[in-house]
Amino acid sequence: AYADVAAAFSVFVAEVDPALPIVLAGHSQGAYHLNRLLAERVAGTALAQRVAVAYPIGWPISVDHDMPALALPACAAPGDAGCVVSWASFAEPAEPGQFLARYAAIPGLDGEARGNSPILCVNPLTATIGGEAPISANLGTLVPDDDLASGTLVAGAVPARCDPASGLLLIGDPPELGPFVLPGNNYHVYDIPL
């Protein structure tokens, strides 16, 4: 799958106006591939200066083992550019044992085991590293229909706080978004619609 991503990126870079900034986004496996793309094709090149923001969402990024290879900092404040925004969503009570065990077992971009290294969490409601935002700060959650083909935008549906202990984005009591919540109150399928 990564070969397809890399090939598509080559075509994109060849065809897009070189004066334009670019936004890179991927979710889940797409975020995993985006991280590799940033490390292999963007870091240390002129393209890095063109990245307005990178959104590898739903795949945990190790602050210690992945971020240095990306060569872009984490977005730390609203209006930051040339940076990375990432989170992984769980409702409370979160039971992320499986998720964190898988994270610890997969090597980082530096080839080293991630272990219990900190996970990057940029709060999507505040655009800051860590922190929390009340439900009133959520301007809209896209609540999908059961078939995920369409949905309704609902303001004030969920709060968001980056848990300093786990690095996960916690969204409060489990909201009713549909049947695709994963074990442990993992809202992975809904990372972006939240």
N, C-alpha and C positions, 0 to 999 in steps of 0.2 A: 504494500500500500504506500509506503514512503516513496518508492520510486515514482509512482504516479504524482504524488504531491510535488516532488522535486522537479519533475518534468513540466508540470503545469506552472510552477513558479518560474521556471526558465522562460516559458512562452510569455507569461505575464510581464516579466521584467523587460523582455525584448520588445513588447508591443505597447506598453504604457509610456506616456510622456515622461522622460527622465527628470523633468522639473517638478513633477507632482509628488506630494507625500503619499505614503501607502499605509493602510491599516491591515494588519494580519490577524485573522481570527480562526479558532478551531475549538471544537468541544470534544471532550472525552478522548477517544483515540486520535481525533483530529488535533487536539491540544498536544498530545504526545508527539505527533509528527511535526507540529508547528514548533515545538521546543527544539527538536532536532534540526529543523530547517533554519531556525534562528542561529543555532550554534555552528552549523556547517556552511550556510550560504549567506548569512547576514553579518555575523560578528566579524569585526575587523575589515569590513568592506565599506565602500561608499554608500551602499544600500542602508547601512545602519543609521546614517544621517537622515534618511528619507522616512524612516518608520515613525509615523505619528503616534501609534500605540499598537501593542500586540496584546491580543486577548486569548491566551491559552486557558480556557475555562474547563473545570471539571476533571483536570488531571493534576494531582498534587505536584508542586514545584518545590524542591528542596532549596532553601536559602543558601545552604552550604555547598551542596553538590551539583546543583543545576544552574542557579542564577549566575555564577561567575562565567560559565560557558555561553550564556545568552548575550553577554556584552551590552545589555540594556539594564538600567536599574528598575526596581519596582516603582510604580507610580505611587507617590507619597502624598500628593495633595491635589485637590481639584484644579484642573487646568494644566497639569503636568503633561508633557509630550515626550516622545522618544523613550517610552518606558513600557513596562509589562503590568497587566492587570490579571489577576488569577484568584479563583476561589473554588471551593467544593462545598456544596450545601447539604446540611443535615438539619432536620427538625429536632426539637427536644421532647423527651429525653433522647439524646443521640447515643447510639451504640455503634461506634465506628471501628470496633475491633478488627473485623475482616478487612476493611478499607485500609487501616493503618498498618496491618500486618503485610498486606500486599505492597504498600508504599515502602516499607522497610526492606522488603526482599528484592525490589528492583533496583539495579544500580543507577546512580545518577549520571548526568552527562559527563562527569569526570571519571566514570568507570568505577567509582567507589560505592560501597553499600551505603544507602541513605540512612539506615538505622532509624533512630528517633530524632534525626536532625529537624530543625524547625521547618514548617510548611508555610510558604508565602500565602497570606490572605490579605487581599486588598478589598476592603468593604465596598461593594458596588453602590451602596446608598450614600456613602460619604466620600468616596474616591480617596481614601486614606489607607495606609497600612495599619491593619488592626482596627481597634475601636469599635464603637457600636452606634446604631441609629435606631430611634424609636419607630414604631409602626407608622406614625404620621409623616415620616421622612420618605416613605415609599410612595413615589408618584404613580406607580402602576405595575401590577403583576398581571401577566397575561395568563388567565385561567383557561386552559385549553379544553375543547370538547373532548369526549372520550376517544375519538379517532385521531386526535392531534392535528386535524386538518384546519381548524380555526379556533378562535377563542374570544374571550371577553376581557378587556382591560379593566382591572379593579384597583382603584387607589387605596392605599392604606391596608393592604392585605397581610403583609408580613414585616416584622422588624428584621434587623440583621446585625449580628455582632461576630467579630472574629474572636474565637476562643483562643486565648494565649497559650493554653496548655496543649491543645491539639493542632492548632493552625487551621481549623475548619470554620466555615461560615455557618453559624447557628441562626436559625430563622424562627425561633420561638416554638409555640405549640404547633403541632402538625396541621397545616392548612389543608383543605380539601381541594386538591388540584387534579386528581384523577387516579387511575388504578396502577400507575407505574412507579410508585414509591418502592425503593429497593429495601432489603433487610437492613435493620438498624436505624430506621427513619432517614435513610439516605435519599435525598431529593435530587440525585444526579440527573435524572431525565429532565428535571425542571430547573437546572442551574441557571439557564439564561432567561426563561420566562418569568422567574421570580423577580 
